[in-house]
Amino acid sequence: MSQGADSSRRHAIREENRNLRCLRFLVDLALAEIRAGSFTLEQAEQVVANIRSQALQLFPGKETAFDWIYRPRFHRAIMETYKLH
């Protein structure tokens, strides 16, 4: 691998890690606010939709990954917070 390609790869990895940290922060913050009861049910559902939209901007084409990794966490938090069992 050439030095330029290696540098580009390192940059891409740093950028992906930065995006992942950003997404984790957004998800954790949203989950904390949902669990704190800061939103109505409708607002909480909109927050989830907004976080998903942001995730797809950071990681285009990864809809399935979001739905498998984060949607269950949001679903559980909403079910528990709004007593939807």
DRENMAR-201958 format. One line per field, with one value per residue: residue number from 1; chain; x, y, z of N, C-alpha, C in turn. Coordinates in pm, whole numbers. Layout:
// DRENMAR-201958
n = (NUM  ...)
chain = (A  ...)
nX = (X  ...)
nY = (Y  ...)
nZ = (Z  ...)
caX = (X  ...)
caY = (Y  ...)
caZ = (Z  ...)
cX = (X  ...)
cY = (Y  ...)
cZ = (Z  ...)
// end
This chain:
// DRENMAR-201958
n = (1  2  3  4  5  6  7  8  9  10  11  12  13  14  15  16  17  18  19  20  21  22  23  24  25  26  27  28  29  30  31  32  33  34  35  36  37  38  39  40  41  42  43  44  45  46  47  48  49  50  51  52  53  54  55  56  57  58  59  60  61  62  63  64  65  66  67  68  69  70  71  72  73  74  75  76  77  78  79  80  81  82  83  84  85)
chain = (A  A  A  A  A  A  A  A  A  A  A  A  A  A  A  A  A  A  A  A  A  A  A  A  A  A  A  A  A  A  A  A  A  A  A  A  A  A  A  A  A  A  A  A  A  A  A  A  A  A  A  A  A  A  A  A  A  A  A  A  A  A  A  A  A  A  A  A  A  A  A  A  A  A  A  A  A  A  A  A  A  A  A  A  A)
nX = (86  61  207  39  -213  -229  -239  -482  -654  -622  -725  -992  -1074  -1047  -1242  -1475  -1478  -1515  -1769  -1913  -1881  -2020  -2280  -2332  -2331  -2557  -2761  -2741  -2800  -3061  -3194  -3167  -3317  -3569  -3619  -3627  -3868  -3903  -4037  -4347  -4523  -4554  -4363  -4132  -4128  -4083  -3831  -3681  -3713  -3580  -3319  -3260  -3261  -3042  -2843  -2839  -2744  -2486  -2396  -2456  -2687  -2707  -2943  -3053  -2868  -2904  -3169  -3143  -2957  -3004  -3284  -3424  -3337  -3442  -3713  -3757  -3702  -3906  -4134  -4108  -4100  -4342  -4523  -4628  -4663)
nY = (-117  219  521  745  623  484  696  812  606  596  847  812  616  754  950  793  685  922  995  778  811  1051  970  779  949  1111  915  815  1049  1105  872  902  1135  1049  844  1000  1116  1348  1407  1396  1102  1111  1305  1172  960  1108  1208  973  918  1142  1098  864  963  1138  950  815  1013  1035  776  668  451  259  169  -73  -153  47  -10  -264  -232  8  72  -129  -56  203  139  -24  163  351  188  117  368  494  314  103  -168)
nZ = (0  -84  52  33  -6  233  414  336  401  682  744  661  841  1084  1041  1021  1280  1426  1336  1435  1713  1742  1667  1868  2091  2033  2032  2298  2444  2353  2439  2717  2759  2673  2860  3088  3067  2928  2698  2511  2405  2127  2061  2144  1962  1731  1787  1771  1498  1396  1492  1355  1094  1109  1160  917  755  850  804  524  359  556  675  767  960  1156  1228  1338  1545  1698  1698  1859  2117  2146  2120  2345  2550  2506  2540  2811  2941  2872  2952  2783  2769)
caX = (0  143  196  -81  -329  -231  -285  -625  -723  -622  -820  -1127  -1102  -1070  -1372  -1580  -1481  -1575  -1913  -1970  -1889  -2130  -2406  -2349  -2368  -2696  -2847  -2741  -2872  -3204  -3246  -3176  -3430  -3692  -3638  -3657  -4003  -3895  -4116  -4470  -4500  -4538  -4233  -4029  -4123  -4021  -3688  -3624  -3708  -3475  -3190  -3239  -3226  -2905  -2756  -2826  -2656  -2350  -2365  -2553  -2711  -2700  -3074  -3071  -2784  -2972  -3289  -3103  -2876  -3058  -3430  -3471  -3310  -3543  -3843  -3761  -3711  -4041  -4230  -4094  -4130  -4482  -4604  -4701  -4645)
caY = (0  340  611  826  539  456  819  825  503  642  959  756  546  859  1013  698  680  1047  984  680  877  1148  896  723  1059  1147  806  813  1167  1086  769  961  1228  969  777  1103  1162  1485  1421  1319  982  1154  1372  1068  890  1201  1210  851  939  1240  1033  773  1046  1183  832  785  1116  1000  644  643  313  168  165  -201  -152  129  -81  -380  -195  116  73  -204  22  308  75  -65  284  407  96  127  504  529  201  49  -314)
caZ = (0  -93  165  13  18  376  478  305  480  822  751  650  967  1185  1011  1059  1427  1471  1308  1528  1845  1733  1669  2003  2179  2003  2078  2445  2490  2324  2530  2851  2760  2665  2989  3188  3045  2879  2576  2496  2324  1987  2050  2155  1833  1636  1820  1713  1353  1370  1516  1243  980  1131  1144  775  698  889  749  416  319  671  740  836  1079  1257  1273  1420  1661  1781  1712  1976  2239  2152  2141  2485  2634  2489  2603  2957  2988  2848  3004  2668  2767)
cX = (90  116  70  -208  -343  -282  -435  -706  -732  -722  -964  -1167  -1129  -1207  -1487  -1591  -1544  -1726  -1980  -1982  -2004  -2264  -2432  -2393  -2515  -2793  -2856  -2819  -3022  -3265  -3262  -3296  -3563  -3720  -3671  -3800  -4010  -3986  -4251  -4435  -4474  -4403  -4119  -4015  -4059  -3870  -3619  -3611  -3596  -3336  -3160  -3196  -3081  -2807  -2734  -2747  -2511  -2303  -2469  -2564  -2711  -2832  -3092  -2989  -2850  -3090  -3255  -3035  -2949  -3209  -3478  -3447  -3412  -3680  -3859  -3777  -3850  -4144  -4226  -4139  -4278  -4576  -4690  -4695  -4764)
cY = (123  429  698  748  507  577  839  726  545  756  907  686  648  923  921  688  806  1043  888  739  977  1077  837  831  1096  1042  805  931  1151  981  824  1055  1154  906  876  1155  1305  1513  1354  1196  1022  1222  1270  992  978  1211  1088  866  1037  1179  937  850  1094  1068  801  893  1084  870  609  494  213  162  40  -204  -70  51  -201  -339  -98  112  -10  -128  133  249  37  57  346  318  110  264  536  415  139  -104  -384)
cZ = (0  28  154  41  166  453  455  387  627  840  749  781  1078  1166  1052  1211  1485  1452  1405  1669  1849  1742  1807  2102  2158  2055  2231  2502  2469  2416  2671  2861  2753  2800  3102  3174  2994  2759  2592  2412  2179  1965  2056  2024  1726  1661  1759  1562  1316  1389  1401  1118  991  1112  997  701  729  822  641  383  432  748  823  964  1190  1315  1361  1550  1753  1800  1832  2108  2255  2183  2289  2577  2625  2558  2755  3010  2978  2884  2894  2661  2716)
// end
